[in-house]
């Protein structure tokens, strides 16, 4: 059976004109499939410019790939019939970073809930639709009587974000793509919204692609994590392993920069080179900032490293793991669905920069 | 009258270091049709040379309003209603607007979250720095300025080539460093950083915090870091003040506050942090902050507090020193 949604060797370029000489590559030959069941949570982590938002937009069908395909139930999203497209937009829902921008300020908040309820025929009558809406609001901890009938500016950011979660819930989708859903809210609200997403996954069997720059929340809610760097996968695998024993120098840097809430465990010295404004040449995209480039392998500056697979359910795009077998980029999904190694393997790369 | 009492912030900064900033019973109100919104409601603390204070709280707790009040940048309908802000012995609230303009940047400077977007898009970095200096009647030759600029860029970890670049050629992290360079260009005694990194990735966040720390140490200045992330506070400050509904509810050395958070709100803030060590339920703080309009005489956190006493609904607890150098406003103690 075909996957719910699949990115197949997708490349997305922006700008560059006819000859694409100056095009910037937002996503570079990326493959990933998400199944409707069992419901999974996959985190996509990266800094700004890593391509993580572009990936989200591709999965949502909001932008078309420059190369490769995005498939919905085995069919190219560009070739869907009207009916299939409608089903696609119902099955795959989005939650965005800024819960203000998605509201039309002229309409009451009821609008964002009523339109899908009616358009997708979720309820036979207005009255039944209203009931569904109230139920969805209650499920995200909002009181319908205090929420409905209001305009977006009369609600707090947290309430607005919860309405978006309620909307996603109302549609009973198979997949939610959540792009930085908590990066603009306070710590307390962050916990509330993440717990809700976790519940959507566990209680309603909805898969989740959680896009973030924050490895800590990714660790908390996901099973697998994909670390993107400038449009390519730096490392991917079981979140427990990646966070506890990061293998790619970039992942190590990210984890070493997380401020631990413990004054007695200060940041350890960083292993990186200064940020440079220069474009990278051939070879590994991380090489200009990598403390190990050049000493590791001459290919660091010549050929982009393939996926090395040092253990089950983990790939690392770094020549430091060159003694491990390689796997093609298209096999990312296959690797991520492996049972994973439960023994404490040691890759022998764990540096002081890693947490813990 | 406890709220007017000045709290001597403990720790790291040698206790003998001179006090540079002293704030007493600061109150900032915003006038609305429904009455005054008390955004800052009687905040007092003092800051010594080299001290690093973190002000932490949810949005709406008044932490950013404190920063703006210290710079005297509160705009109508907001108004500083009462209090004193003594910077090196002068009450900033007594200064004329023109004198205050000279104090800003030169004696006390502010880096905000949006600072990097406040750079002039059509000026090179060099000219933006020069403008700040000229505004304060600093006189210098071309050669002197170059030396000074190079030194500033070195200090914030930017290549000297950046001097001739425009803001759009720089990344967010680099722009924020330019803002820090401008903020320290006149060697202020107090540097305020209001969520300077919340729009940045963890990596840039860390680099910016380390840059701030090193320039502060070099200047011997005091700093105030404003934010909502307790994790960042643990890494970046030596003293932490927790704000809730316009008041300080807990103040202490960062180690003491993390080792033994006294106020239920501080406990909840720390409890809501996601861990990197084990997967566990993050505990949200139920409810939402109170309206700052027509506030009753009650402990502001009481409606959300899991251990509230009957007394909390009747009486607002003052900030008291419960442990040595560890202050809390809570009826439990």
Interface residues (C-beta under 8 A of the other chain):
Chain A: X47 X48 X156 X157 X158 X186 X187 X188 X189 X190 X191 X192 X194 X195 X213 X214 X215 X216 X217 X219 X220 X243 X253 X254 X255 X257 X258 X259 X260 X261 X262 X263 X264 X266 X267 X270 X272 X274 X275 X277 X355 X356
Chain B: X58 X59 X157 X159 X169 X170 X171 X172 X173 X174 X201 X202 X203 X204 X205 X206 X207 X210 X228 X229 X230 X231 X232 X234 X235 X236 X254 X255 X258 X268 X269 X270 X272 X273 X274 X275 X276 X277 X279 X280 X281 X282 X283 X284 X285 X288
